[in-house]
Amino acid sequence: MALTGVQIFKLLPKTNCKKCGFPTCLAFAMKLAQGSVELSACPDVSEEAKNTLGEASAPPIRAFALGTGDKAVKMGAETVMFRHDKKFVNPCALAVNIKDNLSEDEIAATAAEVAGSEIDRVGQKLRIDAVSIEYASGDSAKYEAAVKLVADKAPEAALILNCSDAAAAEAAAKAVAARRPLIYCATDDNAEAMANIAKTNNCPLAACADGPEALSALTEKIKGFGVEDIVLDSGAKTAKEMIINNTQIRRSAIKKGFKPLGYPIINFVLRDDPVYEASIAAIAIAKYASIVVLSSIEKWKNLALFTVRQNIYTDPQVPMQVAQKIYEIGEPAADAPFMITTNFSLTYFIVSGEIENSKVPSRLAVMDSEGLSVLTAWAAGKFTAAKIAQFVQESGIGDQISNKELILPGQVAILSGALEDKLDGWKITVGPREANAIPTFLKARVA
């Protein structure tokens, strides 16, 4: 049974040291009881308290990894219904489904697509995370061969063994046990056999039932067989069913503390129409799925879903930012143009992209503005003449370039005079107001 905030408080050090980020131990205890923070935030808690508070401090949705290595997919650990309350923690995995009755060349080609799907968007590496291999042939040997082929051609992808035949699933799981695949799926009829496979090979197991109520009974049954890492499939196929079932599962786990539904969710959104499939997938991403399985991974669809996922799983209270430093674009000489902007990710990637488009090697100073855009940072007093001058001076760039000229964003031209006063010996030039004018501006300077 979950402990109250007061019960948790009695087990804390009661030093009010504020190391956890809260003003008092009682405030921390209240947040811990709500599942909004983790016990690890308190550095001074005793081992005895850790043991006692283990259940209370665990997130309401169980956390574990699908796959192994650096590219393992972390899932679960969610603590809120809405991202503005705190944030969503682990971005959902995107997977593609491959039927084992396809030719070896077709299977290998799709697996290779997964392996090469990674793109860089505003500083984050985004990719198709997993492959679901569907047992469509009815041939256990053929299925095992398909699973091995996918594992070989997509060596970093997580694997989902989409097979309800216990014998075929067991052989395939044994072949790729080191990759820690998800066994999909256990039903009320085969729960014991599938649980034994998952337990023997130390793999997570998907529970499949018709609706949250039946699902909760099934997860309790699976836990009784000794499997702790469970993924939920409520049988939802339409967008409406996904919204209803996923929301009910999430609400039961987070608001009610209902442990039988406190697990990550998987949704299969397979459709013949790729646009329709992308639309359904976007709904699943927004409404609590931890794994979304697609039938195809066209590049345009990947980009659309990556973007949706990235926006859903960023912290709305902390803007995305890049590191403060001076970036060299191309191979700039000592007299190359020297520009400055803020460290808001979108600003940086747009500006740097336009500099690249100009084909004029340049240096771009990116100043820490707590992730704010140029105008917002200026208005907030984080991109001022004094701070820019301090950054430029401390960077030591003046000793590396022959032409001490700083190109200021046109939107903050008002800072040019003050900057010239503070940067002795520097020329301040006002650049374009809009990033798309940068190529013309730079080309004109070297013409």
C-alpha positions in Angstrom: 0.0 0.0 0.0 1.3 3.5 -0.9 2.6 5.6 2.0 1.3 9.0 2.8 3.5 12.1 2.7 3.7 12.2 6.5 4.6 8.5 6.7 7.4 9.1 4.2 8.6 12.2 6.1 9.1 10.1 9.3 11.7 8.0 7.4 13.6 11.0 5.9 16.7 12.6 7.6 14.6 15.7 8.5 17.6 18.0 8.0 15.9 20.4 5.6 19.2 20.6 3.7 17.5 21.5 0.4 19.8 19.2 -1.6 16.7 17.6 -3.1 15.6 20.9 -4.5 12.8 21.4 -2.0 12.8 23.8 1.0 11.9 21.1 3.6 12.0 17.4 4.0 8.2 17.5 4.4 7.7 19.2 1.0 9.9 16.5 -0.6 8.0 13.7 1.2 4.7 15.1 -0.2 6.1 15.1 -3.7 7.5 11.6 -3.3 4.0 10.4 -2.2 2.5 11.9 -5.3 5.1 10.2 -7.5 6.4 13.5 -8.8 10.0 12.9 -7.7 12.3 9.9 -7.1 13.8 8.9 -3.7 17.3 9.2 -5.3 16.9 13.0 -5.2 17.6 12.8 -1.4 21.4 12.1 -1.1 21.2 11.5 2.7 18.4 8.9 3.0 19.5 5.8 4.9 19.6 2.3 3.4 16.9 1.2 5.8 14.6 4.0 4.5 15.4 3.1 0.9 14.2 -0.4 1.5 11.1 0.7 3.3 10.4 3.4 0.7 11.2 1.4 -2.3 7.6 0.9 -3.4 6.5 4.4 -2.5 9.4 6.0 -4.4 9.0 3.9 -7.5 7.3 5.7 -10.4 3.6 4.7 -10.9 4.5 3.2 -14.3 7.3 0.6 -14.2 10.5 1.6 -15.8 12.8 -0.8 -17.8 14.7 -1.0 -21.0 13.8 -2.8 -24.3 17.0 -4.0 -25.9 20.6 -3.6 -24.8 23.5 -1.3 -25.2 23.6 2.5 -25.8 20.6 2.3 -28.1 18.4 0.4 -25.6 14.9 2.0 -25.4 14.0 3.2 -22.0 10.3 3.2 -21.3 8.0 3.8 -18.4 8.9 5.9 -15.4 6.1 8.4 -16.3 4.6 10.3 -13.4 2.1 12.8 -14.9 -1.0 12.8 -17.0 -0.1 16.1 -18.8 3.3 17.3 -19.9 2.8 20.8 -18.5 2.5 19.3 -15.0 6.1 18.2 -15.2 7.2 16.5 -18.4 6.9 13.2 -20.1 10.1 11.2 -19.4 11.0 8.5 -21.9 10.1 9.1 -25.6 8.0 6.3 -27.1 9.8 3.9 -29.4 8.8 3.7 -33.0 9.0 0.3 -34.6 8.3 -1.2 -38.0 6.5 -4.6 -38.4 8.1 -7.2 -40.8 6.3 -10.4 -41.7 8.5 -13.5 -41.7 6.9 -14.8 -44.9 8.6 -12.1 -47.0 11.7 -13.0 -49.0 15.1 -12.7 -47.3 15.9 -9.7 -49.5 12.8 -7.9 -48.5 13.4 -8.6 -44.8 17.0 -7.6 -45.0 16.1 -4.4 -46.9 13.6 -3.2 -44.3 16.0 -4.0 -41.5 18.7 -2.0 -43.3 16.2 0.9 -43.5 15.9 0.8 -39.8 19.6 0.7 -39.3 20.0 3.8 -41.5 17.0 5.7 -40.3 18.8 8.0 -37.9 18.6 11.8 -38.5 19.8 14.8 -36.6 17.1 17.3 -35.8 17.9 20.4 -33.6 20.8 18.6 -32.0 19.0 15.3 -31.2 19.6 12.0 -32.8 16.2 10.5 -33.9 15.6 7.1 -35.4 13.4 4.1 -35.8 14.0 2.3 -32.5 12.8 -1.3 -33.0 11.7 -4.0 -35.4 8.7 -6.2 -34.8 9.0 -9.6 -36.5 5.6 -11.1 -37.1 5.0 -14.9 -37.2 3.0 -15.0 -40.4 4.4 -18.1 -42.0 3.4 -20.7 -39.5 6.8 -22.2 -39.8 8.9 -22.0 -36.6 12.3 -22.5 -38.4 11.4 -19.8 -41.0 10.5 -17.5 -38.1 13.7 -18.1 -36.3 15.7 -17.4 -39.4 13.8 -14.1 -40.0 14.5 -13.0 -36.5 18.2 -13.8 -36.8 18.4 -11.9 -40.1 16.8 -8.8 -38.7 19.1 -9.0 -35.7 22.1 -9.1 -38.0 21.0 -6.4 -40.4 19.7 -4.0 -37.6 22.3 -4.6 -34.9 21.3 -1.7 -32.7 17.6 -1.9 -33.0 15.4 -3.3 -30.2 13.5 -6.5 -31.2 9.8 -7.4 -30.8 9.0 -11.1 -31.2 5.5 -10.8 -32.6 4.5 -14.4 -32.1 1.8 -16.0 -29.9 2.9 -19.5 -30.7 4.9 -20.5 -27.6 7.1 -23.0 -29.4 8.1 -20.7 -32.2 8.5 -17.8 -29.7 10.7 -19.9 -27.5 13.1 -20.8 -30.3 13.4 -17.3 -31.5 13.8 -15.8 -28.0 16.6 -18.2 -27.3 18.4 -17.2 -30.5 18.4 -13.5 -29.7 18.2 -13.5 -25.9 21.3 -11.4 -25.6 19.3 -8.6 -27.3 16.6 -8.8 -24.6 13.6 -8.7 -27.1 10.0 -8.0 -26.1 8.0 -11.2 -26.2 4.6 -10.4 -27.8 2.3 -11.6 -26.6 0.8 -13.4 -23.6 -2.9 -14.0 -23.5 -5.1 -15.6 -20.9 -4.7 -18.9 -22.7 -0.9 -19.0 -23.1 0.2 -16.8 -20.2 2.1 -19.4 -18.3 4.0 -20.7 -21.3 4.9 -17.2 -22.5 5.9 -16.0 -19.0 8.2 -19.0 -18.7 9.9 -18.0 -22.0 10.3 -14.4 -20.8 11.6 -15.4 -17.4 14.1 -17.9 -18.8 15.5 -15.4 -21.3 15.3 -12.4 -19.0 13.0 -10.6 -21.5 10.0 -8.2 -21.1 6.6 -9.7 -21.9 3.6 -8.0 -23.6 0.2 -8.8 -22.1 -2.7 -8.7 -24.6 -6.3 -8.6 -23.5 -9.6 -6.9 -24.5 -9.7 -3.7 -22.5 -8.1 -2.4 -19.3 -10.2 -4.5 -17.0 -9.2 -7.8 -18.6 -5.7 -6.5 -18.9 -5.3 -5.9 -15.2 -6.3 -9.4 -14.4 -3.8 -10.7 -16.9 -0.9 -8.7 -15.6 -1.5 -10.0 -12.1 -1.5 -13.5 -13.5 1.8 -12.9 -15.3 3.4 -11.4 -12.2 2.4 -14.5 -10.4 4.6 -16.4 -12.8 7.6 -14.3 -11.9 7.7 -11.7 -14.7 8.0 -8.1 -13.6 8.7 -6.2 -16.9 5.4 -6.1 -18.7 4.0 -4.1 -21.7 0.3 -3.6 -22.1 -1.8 -4.1 -25.3 -5.5 -3.4 -24.6 -6.5 -4.5 -28.1 -7.2 -0.9 -29.2 -7.0 -0.6 -33.0 -8.9 2.6 -33.9 -7.9 6.1 -32.8 -10.9 6.4 -30.5 -10.1 3.1 -28.8 -6.5 4.1 -28.3 -7.4 7.4 -26.7 -10.0 5.8 -24.4 -8.0 2.7 -23.3 -4.6 4.4 -23.1 -6.0 7.3 -21.1 -7.8 4.9 -18.7 -4.7 2.9 -18.2 -2.5 6.0 -17.6 -5.1 7.5 -15.2 -5.5 4.3 -13.3 -1.8 4.0 -12.8 -1.0 7.7 -12.0 -4.1 9.0 -10.3 -5.3 5.9 -8.6 -2.0 4.1 -8.0 -3.4 1.0 -9.6 -0.4 -1.3 -9.9 -1.9 -3.9 -12.3 -2.0 -1.2 -15.0 1.3 0.5 -14.1 3.2 -0.6 -17.2 4.2 0.9 -20.6 1.7 0.6 -23.4 2.2 -0.8 -27.0 -0.1 0.2 -29.9 -0.1 -1.4 -33.3 -1.3 1.2 -35.8 -0.8 -0.9 -39.0 -2.7 0.6 -42.0 -2.5 0.3 -45.8 -2.7 4.0 -46.3 0.6 5.5 -45.0 -0.9 9.0 -44.4 -3.7 7.5 -42.4 -1.2 5.3 -40.5 0.9 8.4 -39.7 -2.1 10.2 -38.3 -3.1 7.3 -36.0 0.5 6.9 -34.9 0.6 10.6 -34.0 -2.4 10.1 -31.7 -0.7 7.1 -30.1 2.4 9.1 -29.5 0.5 12.0 -27.9 -1.7 9.7 -25.8 0.6 7.6 -23.8 2.0 4.8 -26.0 5.5 3.7 -25.1 5.8 1.7 -28.3 4.1 2.4 -31.6 4.4 -0.2 -34.3 4.1 0.9 -38.0 3.8 -1.1 -41.2 6.2 1.0 -43.2 8.9 3.7 -42.5 9.0 6.1 -45.4 11.4 9.0 -44.7 8.6 11.6 -44.9 6.6 9.6 -42.3 9.6 9.2 -40.1 10.3 12.9 -40.1 6.7 13.8 -39.3 6.5 11.3 -36.4 10.0 12.2 -35.1 8.9 15.8 -34.9 5.7 15.0 -33.1 7.5 12.8 -30.6 10.2 15.4 -30.1 7.7 18.1 -29.3 5.6 15.9 -27.0 8.7 14.7 -25.0 10.6 18.0 -24.6 10.2 19.8 -21.3 7.8 22.7 -21.9 9.4 24.6 -19.0 13.0 24.2 -20.3 13.8 25.4 -23.9 16.0 23.2 -26.0 19.5 24.5 -26.1 22.9 23.9 -27.5 26.3 24.4 -25.8 27.8 27.8 -25.5 30.9 28.0 -27.6 32.2 29.3 -30.9 31.3 27.0 -33.8 33.4 26.8 -37.0 31.3 26.3 -40.1 33.3 25.2 -43.1 37.0 25.9 -42.7 37.2 29.6 -41.7 40.4 31.5 -42.2 41.6 34.1 -39.7 39.7 36.8 -41.6 36.4 34.9 -41.9 33.1 36.5 -40.8 32.4 36.2 -37.1 28.7 36.2 -36.1 26.8 35.8 -32.8 23.4 34.4 -31.8 21.8 32.8 -28.8 21.8 29.1 -27.8 18.1 28.3 -28.4 18.4 25.1 -30.5 16.0 26.2 -33.3 17.8 29.5 -33.6 21.2 27.9 -33.8 20.3 25.3 -36.4 18.5 27.8 -38.6 21.3 30.3 -38.5 24.1 27.7 -38.9 22.1 26.1 -41.7 21.9 29.4 -43.6 25.6 30.0 -43.1 26.3 26.6 -44.6 24.0 27.4 -47.5 26.0 30.5 -48.2 29.2 28.4 -48.8 31.1 31.2 -46.9 33.3 29.7 -44.2 32.5 31.5 -41.0 32.6 31.4 -37.2 29.3 31.5 -35.2 29.5 32.4 -31.5 26.6 30.8 -29.6 26.0 32.5 -26.3 24.2 31.0 -23.3 20.8 32.7 -23.0 19.1 29.9 -21.1 17.7 28.6 -24.4 15.8 31.8 -25.4 15.6 33.2 -28.9 17.4 36.4 -29.8 14.5 38.9 -29.2 13.2 37.0 -26.1 16.7 36.8 -24.6 17.3 40.6 -25.2 13.9 41.4 -23.6 14.8 39.2 -20.6 18.1 40.9 -20.1 20.1 37.7 -21.1 21.5 39.0 -24.4 22.8 42.4 -23.5 25.8 44.4 -24.7 27.6 43.8 -21.4 27.1 40.0 -21.5 28.0 39.7 -25.1 31.2 41.7 -24.6 32.1 39.5 -21.6 31.5 36.3 -23.6 33.6 37.5 -26.5 36.4 38.6 -24.3 36.5 35.4 -22.2 36.3 33.2 -25.3 39.8 34.4 -26.5 38.5 34.6 -30.1 40.3 38.0 -30.4 43.6 36.2 -30.5 42.5 33.8 -33.2 41.1 36.1 -35.8 42.8 38.9 -37.8 39.6 41.0 -38.4 38.0 42.0 -35.1 34.5 42.4 -36.5 31.4 41.1 -34.8 28.2 40.6 -36.8 25.2 41.2 -34.6 21.7 39.9 -35.3 19.7 42.6 -37.0 16.8 42.2 -34.5 19.0 43.6 -31.8 20.7 46.4 -33.8 20.0 48.7 -30.8 23.0 47.0 -29.0 25.6 48.0 -31.6 26.6 51.3 -30.0 26.9 49.9 -26.5 28.9 46.9 -27.8 31.4 49.2 -29.5 32.0 51.0 -26.2 32.5 47.7 -24.3 34.6 45.9 -26.9 37.6 48.1 -27.4 39.2 47.7 -30.8 36.2 45.8 -32.3 34.0 46.8 -35.2 30.3 46.0 -34.7 28.3 45.3 -37.8 24.5 44.8 -37.9 23.6 41.7 -39.8 20.2 40.6 -41.3 17.1 40.6 -39.3 15.9 37.3 -40.8 18.1 34.2 -41.1 17.1 33.6 -44.7 19.0 36.8 -45.7 22.3 35.5 -44.3 23.5 33.8 -47.5 23.1 37.0 -49.6 24.7 39.1 -46.8 27.7 36.8 -46.5 28.3 36.4 -50.2 28.2 40.2 -50.7 31.0 40.6 -48.1 33.4 38.3 -50.0 32.4 39.3 -53.5 
